[in-house]
């Protein structure tokens, strides 16, 4: 049984019933100035709100998924929790009529009112970018791919107080599918990704105090895309796995970037399995849980792994479904467990499970999502629930349009 998380609020926003998935209520706020492709269901309509109902007397309940009002279909977007608890959803792509279309739209999800409101458009439509919250509350959007499939050098900044977008400084080279880590200093480290000639070993650091890019002398020992980059409790950055077309394609190597020394170290420790497009979640213990991914044609990732930075060791972790997912999300919950949801394997597309690191580690099978999906975003909200947005259920279509919210209590 999943441990029940205590709630600090006296109200719980209840979800829609099972019939609500067929209702299109138009939740992008009034916006007659923006026209999106037919089928994107990403514009028009009024803001939708719902009544708040009281919790049970003990303030707890069984874990469950609730559909959220409205629809918002997109893939390879970002979802960033703002300082006030709302979520900024930016860009991505849609595929109306079989044609991939990148999106410039940005929306705000209010977890209390359960509404989606349009909050202006990016200058450049983009997908596979990153979005990082800066110390002053603004959000930095970096790189990605535009509607002509060109990799981008540009960045844009969202001002929460003004609800406006402005141009940020450009990177020295184009990048997409990279990773971004907010360092303890508040600066943002951009790691690897796809550049103009394939996977990249580049590191770039955005200095929040001056809104400029810092040229780093260090670079990764391996070019990487589809890797993970995780801020450790020490303030160093753990870079694991990924794909490098100039090496044996899929990687089992591990690197550590030290922002204080400005150095990158390639560790002698190796993964138990090569893997790319996996998830990496920092646990309360300081260890990092690696889940799922792919390892190439004719190869299957057969389990998960746990990295311990204090001893620089890797231990295998058995996945509860036998076959670990790909295109899933992994979210650290308030009670220290990790919610793993979705997969590109059809039979597991609705599946959600929780990893409990206590007592040597164990898995709990949770109620399934209402819609199967992969390549979605999952964002933990201030009340401990998790907002899931977008994703897809097939190689191209359909795009999953219904938002869901997981309540662990």
C-alpha positions as CSV (number, residue, x, y, z in Angstrom):
1,X,0.0,0.0,0.0
2,X,1.3,3.4,-0.9
3,X,2.0,5.5,2.2
4,X,-0.6,8.3,2.5
5,X,0.8,11.8,2.2
6,X,-0.4,14.4,4.7
7,X,-2.2,17.4,3.2
8,X,-1.6,20.9,4.4
9,X,-4.6,22.3,2.6
10,X,-8.2,22.0,3.8
11,X,-9.7,21.5,0.3
12,X,-9.2,19.0,-2.5
13,X,-10.0,19.8,-6.1
14,X,-12.1,16.8,-7.2
15,X,-11.7,15.5,-10.8
16,X,-14.2,14.9,-13.6
17,X,-16.2,11.8,-13.8
18,X,-15.6,9.0,-16.3
19,X,-17.9,10.7,-19.0
20,X,-15.9,14.0,-18.9
21,X,-13.3,12.7,-21.3
22,X,-15.7,13.2,-24.2
23,X,-16.4,16.8,-23.3
24,X,-14.6,19.5,-25.1
25,X,-14.9,22.6,-23.0
26,X,-12.2,24.8,-24.6
27,X,-9.8,25.8,-21.8
28,X,-7.3,28.0,-23.3
29,X,-8.9,31.3,-22.2
30,X,-10.2,34.0,-24.6
31,X,-7.8,34.4,-27.4
32,X,-9.1,35.6,-30.8
33,X,-5.7,36.8,-31.8
34,X,-4.1,33.3,-32.3
35,X,-5.1,30.7,-34.9
36,X,-3.9,27.2,-34.5
37,X,-4.1,24.3,-37.0
38,X,-7.4,22.4,-37.2
39,X,-7.4,19.6,-34.7
40,X,-4.9,21.2,-32.4
41,X,-7.7,22.0,-29.9
42,X,-5.4,24.5,-28.4
43,X,-7.3,27.7,-28.6
44,X,-10.6,29.5,-28.2
45,X,-13.3,29.1,-25.6
46,X,-13.8,30.4,-22.1
47,X,-11.8,29.7,-19.0
48,X,-13.3,26.8,-17.1
49,X,-13.5,26.7,-13.3
50,X,-15.0,24.1,-10.9
51,X,-16.3,24.2,-7.3
52,X,-14.0,23.1,-4.5
53,X,-15.4,20.3,-2.3
54,X,-14.2,19.4,1.2
55,X,-12.0,16.4,1.9
56,X,-12.9,13.5,4.0
57,X,-12.5,14.1,7.7
58,X,-9.0,12.6,7.9
59,X,-7.8,14.6,5.0
60,X,-6.7,11.5,3.1
61,X,-7.9,9.2,0.5
62,X,-6.8,6.3,-1.8
63,X,-4.4,7.1,-4.6
64,X,-6.3,8.0,-7.8
65,X,-6.1,9.7,-11.2
66,X,-8.6,12.5,-12.1
67,X,-9.3,13.9,-15.5
68,X,-9.0,17.6,-15.7
69,X,-11.4,19.9,-17.5
70,X,-10.6,20.6,-21.2
71,X,-8.1,19.4,-23.6
72,X,-4.5,20.3,-24.6
73,X,-2.8,18.1,-27.1
74,X,1.0,18.4,-27.6
75,X,4.3,16.4,-27.5
76,X,7.9,17.4,-26.7
77,X,6.6,20.5,-24.8
78,X,7.7,21.6,-21.3
79,X,5.8,22.1,-18.1
80,X,7.4,24.2,-15.4
81,X,6.0,24.8,-11.9
82,X,6.1,28.5,-11.1
83,X,6.9,30.0,-7.7
84,X,3.2,30.7,-7.0
85,X,2.3,27.0,-7.7
86,X,0.9,27.4,-11.2
87,X,2.3,25.5,-14.2
88,X,3.7,27.1,-17.4
89,X,3.2,24.8,-20.4
90,X,5.3,25.8,-23.4
91,X,5.6,24.8,-27.1
92,X,5.7,21.3,-28.3
93,X,4.3,19.8,-31.5
94,X,1.0,18.6,-32.8
95,X,0.1,16.5,-35.9
96,X,-3.2,17.6,-37.4
97,X,-3.9,15.9,-40.7
98,X,-0.6,14.0,-40.6
99,X,1.6,17.1,-40.8
100,X,3.8,17.9,-37.8
101,X,3.3,21.4,-36.6
102,X,5.4,23.1,-33.9
103,X,3.5,25.2,-31.4
104,X,4.4,28.7,-30.2
105,X,1.6,28.9,-27.6
106,X,2.1,29.0,-23.9
107,X,-0.5,28.4,-21.3
108,X,-0.8,28.6,-17.5
109,X,-2.5,25.8,-15.5
110,X,-4.0,26.9,-12.2
111,X,-4.1,23.9,-9.9
112,X,-6.6,25.5,-7.5
113,X,-9.2,26.7,-10.1
114,X,-8.2,23.9,-12.5
115,X,-8.1,26.2,-15.4
116,X,-5.9,26.7,-18.5
117,X,-5.3,30.3,-19.6
118,X,-3.3,31.5,-22.7
119,X,-0.3,33.6,-21.6
120,X,1.2,34.8,-24.9
121,X,3.1,33.2,-27.7
122,X,6.8,32.5,-28.1
123,X,8.6,34.4,-30.8
124,X,9.6,31.1,-32.4
125,X,7.5,27.9,-32.3
126,X,9.6,25.1,-30.9
127,X,9.7,21.6,-29.5
128,X,12.3,19.5,-27.7
129,X,13.5,22.6,-25.9
130,X,14.1,23.0,-22.2
131,X,12.5,25.4,-19.7
132,X,14.1,26.3,-16.4
133,X,12.8,28.5,-13.5
134,X,15.3,31.3,-12.6
135,X,15.9,32.6,-9.1
136,X,13.8,35.7,-9.7
137,X,10.8,33.5,-10.8
138,X,11.2,34.1,-14.6
139,X,11.4,31.0,-16.9
140,X,14.2,30.5,-19.4
141,X,13.4,28.5,-22.6
142,X,16.4,27.3,-24.6
143,X,16.9,25.8,-28.0
144,X,14.7,23.2,-29.6
145,X,13.5,22.5,-33.1
146,X,11.4,25.0,-35.1
147,X,8.6,24.4,-37.7
148,X,11.1,23.9,-40.5
149,X,12.9,21.2,-38.4
150,X,15.9,23.6,-37.9
151,X,17.7,23.3,-34.6
152,X,17.7,26.6,-32.7
153,X,20.3,28.8,-30.9
154,X,17.7,31.2,-29.5
155,X,16.4,31.5,-26.0
156,X,13.3,33.3,-24.7
157,X,12.3,34.4,-21.2
158,X,8.9,34.5,-19.6
159,X,8.2,37.2,-17.1
160,X,5.6,35.9,-14.6
161,X,4.7,39.2,-13.1
162,X,4.0,40.8,-16.6
163,X,2.8,37.6,-18.4
164,X,5.1,38.5,-21.3
165,X,7.8,36.9,-23.4
166,X,11.1,38.6,-24.4
167,X,14.2,37.4,-26.3
168,X,17.0,36.0,-24.3
169,X,20.7,35.6,-25.3
170,X,21.5,33.1,-28.0
171,X,23.7,30.1,-27.6
172,X,27.0,29.8,-29.5
173,X,25.6,26.8,-31.4
174,X,22.2,25.3,-32.2
175,X,20.9,22.5,-29.9
176,X,17.8,20.4,-29.4
177,X,16.8,17.4,-27.2
178,X,19.4,18.6,-24.7
179,X,19.1,18.6,-20.9
180,X,19.1,21.7,-18.6
181,X,19.9,21.6,-14.9
182,X,19.4,24.6,-12.5
183,X,22.6,24.7,-10.4
184,X,22.7,25.7,-6.7
185,X,23.9,29.2,-7.8
186,X,20.7,29.7,-9.8
187,X,22.6,29.4,-13.1
188,X,21.3,27.0,-15.7
189,X,23.6,24.3,-17.2
190,X,22.8,23.1,-20.7
191,X,24.1,19.6,-21.3
192,X,24.6,17.7,-24.6
193,X,21.7,17.1,-27.0
194,X,21.7,17.1,-30.8
195,X,23.7,19.8,-32.6
196,X,24.2,20.5,-36.2
197,X,26.3,17.4,-36.8
198,X,24.7,14.9,-34.4
199,X,25.0,14.3,-30.7
200,X,27.0,17.0,-28.8
201,X,29.5,17.0,-26.0
202,X,29.0,20.7,-25.3
203,X,28.3,22.4,-22.0
204,X,26.9,25.9,-21.7
205,X,26.0,27.8,-18.6
206,X,23.5,30.6,-18.4
207,X,24.4,33.2,-15.8
208,X,21.2,34.3,-14.2
209,X,22.7,37.4,-12.6
210,X,23.8,38.9,-15.9
211,X,21.5,37.1,-18.4
212,X,24.5,36.0,-20.4
213,X,26.0,32.6,-21.5
214,X,29.2,31.7,-19.9
215,X,31.7,30.0,-22.2
216,X,32.9,26.8,-20.4
217,X,36.3,25.3,-21.2
218,X,35.1,21.9,-20.1
219,X,33.1,19.5,-22.3
220,X,31.7,16.0,-21.8
221,X,34.0,13.1,-22.6
222,X,31.3,11.5,-24.8
223,X,28.9,13.2,-27.1
224,X,25.4,12.5,-25.8
225,X,21.7,12.7,-26.7
226,X,18.9,10.9,-24.9
227,X,21.0,11.1,-21.7
228,X,20.0,12.2,-18.3
229,X,21.5,15.1,-16.2
230,X,20.8,15.3,-12.5
231,X,21.8,17.8,-9.9
232,X,23.2,15.9,-6.9
233,X,23.0,17.0,-3.3
234,X,26.7,18.0,-3.5
235,X,25.9,20.5,-6.2
236,X,27.6,18.5,-8.9
237,X,25.8,17.3,-12.0
238,X,25.5,13.6,-12.8
239,X,25.4,12.8,-16.6
240,X,24.4,9.2,-17.5
241,X,24.0,7.1,-20.6
242,X,22.4,8.3,-23.9
243,X,23.3,7.9,-27.5
244,X,26.5,8.8,-29.4
245,X,26.6,8.0,-33.1
246,X,30.5,8.2,-33.1
247,X,30.8,5.5,-30.4
248,X,29.1,2.2,-29.9
249,X,25.8,3.9,-30.3
250,X,24.2,3.4,-26.8
251,X,26.3,4.4,-23.8
252,X,26.8,2.9,-20.3
253,X,29.2,5.5,-19.2
254,X,28.8,8.1,-16.3
255,X,30.3,11.6,-16.0
256,X,30.3,14.2,-13.3
257,X,30.4,17.9,-13.9
258,X,31.8,20.0,-11.0
259,X,30.6,23.6,-11.4
260,X,32.9,24.9,-8.7
261,X,36.1,23.5,-10.3
262,X,34.7,23.7,-13.8
263,X,35.8,20.1,-14.6
264,X,34.2,17.0,-16.0
265,X,35.2,13.5,-14.8
266,X,34.5,10.3,-16.6
267,X,33.9,7.6,-13.9
268,X,35.2,4.1,-14.0
269,X,31.7,3.0,-12.8
270,X,29.5,1.7,-15.6
271,X,25.8,1.1,-15.8
272,X,24.7,-2.5,-15.6
273,X,23.0,-1.9,-19.0
274,X,23.5,0.6,-21.8
275,X,20.5,2.9,-21.9
276,X,19.1,6.0,-23.5
277,X,15.9,8.1,-23.1
278,X,15.6,6.8,-19.5
279,X,14.5,8.8,-16.5
280,X,16.8,9.7,-13.6
281,X,15.3,10.8,-10.2
282,X,17.2,12.1,-7.2
283,X,16.0,10.4,-4.1
284,X,15.9,11.9,-0.6
285,X,18.9,9.7,0.3
286,X,21.0,11.3,-2.4
287,X,20.9,8.2,-4.6
288,X,19.6,8.4,-8.2
289,X,16.9,6.0,-9.5
290,X,17.3,5.2,-13.2
291,X,14.2,3.8,-14.9
292,X,13.6,2.3,-18.3
293,X,14.9,3.5,-21.7
294,X,16.2,1.8,-24.8
295,X,19.5,0.2,-25.8
296,X,19.2,-0.3,-29.6
297,X,18.0,-2.7,-32.2
298,X,17.8,-6.2,-31.0
299,X,18.5,-5.1,-27.4
300,X,16.1,-4.7,-24.5
301,X,16.5,-2.9,-21.3
302,X,15.6,-5.5,-18.7
303,X,15.7,-3.6,-15.4
304,X,16.2,-0.4,-13.6
305,X,19.3,0.8,-11.6
306,X,20.2,2.8,-8.5
307,X,23.3,5.0,-8.5
308,X,24.9,5.9,-5.1
309,X,27.2,9.0,-5.5
310,X,28.7,8.4,-2.0
311,X,30.3,5.1,-3.1
312,X,30.1,5.6,-6.9
313,X,28.3,2.3,-7.3
314,X,25.4,1.0,-9.4
315,X,23.0,-1.6,-8.3
316,X,20.3,-3.3,-10.4
317,X,16.7,-2.8,-9.5
318,X,13.9,-5.1,-10.8
319,X,11.0,-3.4,-12.5
320,X,7.6,-4.5,-11.4
321,X,6.2,-5.1,-14.9
322,X,9.2,-7.1,-16.1
323,X,9.8,-4.7,-19.1
324,X,10.8,-1.2,-18.0
325,X,9.0,1.6,-19.8
326,X,10.2,4.1,-22.4
327,X,8.7,7.6,-22.9
328,X,7.4,7.5,-19.4
329,X,7.6,10.1,-16.6
330,X,9.2,9.8,-13.2
331,X,8.2,12.2,-10.5
332,X,9.5,12.4,-6.9
333,X,6.5,12.6,-4.5
334,X,6.4,14.5,-1.2
335,X,6.6,11.2,0.7
336,X,9.9,10.3,-1.0
337,X,8.4,7.7,-3.4
338,X,8.8,8.0,-7.2
339,X,5.7,7.9,-9.4
340,X,6.5,6.2,-12.8
341,X,3.7,6.7,-15.3
342,X,3.1,5.8,-19.0
343,X,5.0,3.9,-21.7
344,X,5.3,3.5,-25.4
345,X,4.5,-0.2,-24.9
346,X,0.7,-0.3,-25.6
347,X,0.0,-2.8,-22.9
348,X,1.7,-0.6,-20.3
349,X,0.6,2.8,-21.7
350,X,-1.8,3.5,-18.9
351,X,0.2,1.9,-16.2
352,X,1.5,3.8,-13.1
353,X,3.7,2.4,-10.3
354,X,5.5,3.8,-7.3
355,X,9.0,3.0,-6.2
356,X,9.5,3.3,-2.4
357,X,13.3,3.5,-1.5
358,X,12.8,2.6,2.1
359,X,13.7,-0.9,3.4
360,X,15.8,-1.8,0.4
361,X,13.3,-0.6,-2.2
362,X,10.0,-1.9,-3.3
363,X,7.3,-1.2,-6.0
364,X,3.6,-0.7,-5.7
365,X,1.2,-1.0,-8.6
366,X,-1.1,2.0,-8.7
367,X,-4.4,2.7,-10.4
368,X,-3.9,3.2,-14.1
369,X,-4.2,6.5,-15.9
370,X,-7.4,7.3,-17.7
371,X,-5.5,7.6,-21.0
372,X,-2.4,5.7,-22.2
373,X,0.4,8.0,-23.1
374,X,4.1,8.5,-23.5
375,X,6.4,11.5,-24.2
376,X,4.2,13.5,-21.9
377,X,5.2,15.8,-19.0
378,X,4.6,15.2,-15.3
379,X,4.9,18.1,-12.8
380,X,4.5,17.8,-9.0
381,X,2.3,20.5,-7.7
382,X,2.5,22.2,-4.3
383,X,-0.2,20.1,-2.8
384,X,1.7,16.9,-3.7
385,X,-0.5,15.9,-6.6
386,X,1.1,15.4,-10.1
387,X,-0.2,17.1,-13.3
388,X,0.3,15.1,-16.5
389,X,0.0,16.9,-19.8
390,X,0.0,15.7,-23.5
391,X,2.0,12.8,-24.9
392,X,0.9,10.4,-27.6
393,X,-0.4,6.8,-27.8
394,X,1.1,5.7,-31.1
395,X,4.2,6.4,-33.1
396,X,2.6,9.6,-34.5
397,X,-1.0,9.8,-33.6
398,X,-3.3,10.1,-31.8
399,X,-2.0,12.8,-29.5
400,X,-3.4,12.5,-26.0
401,X,-5.4,15.7,-25.4
402,X,-6.9,15.1,-21.9
403,X,-5.0,16.4,-18.9
404,X,-4.8,14.2,-15.8
405,X,-3.9,14.7,-12.2
406,X,-2.6,12.0,-9.8
407,X,-3.5,12.4,-6.2
408,X,-1.3,10.2,-3.9
409,X,-3.6,10.6,-0.9
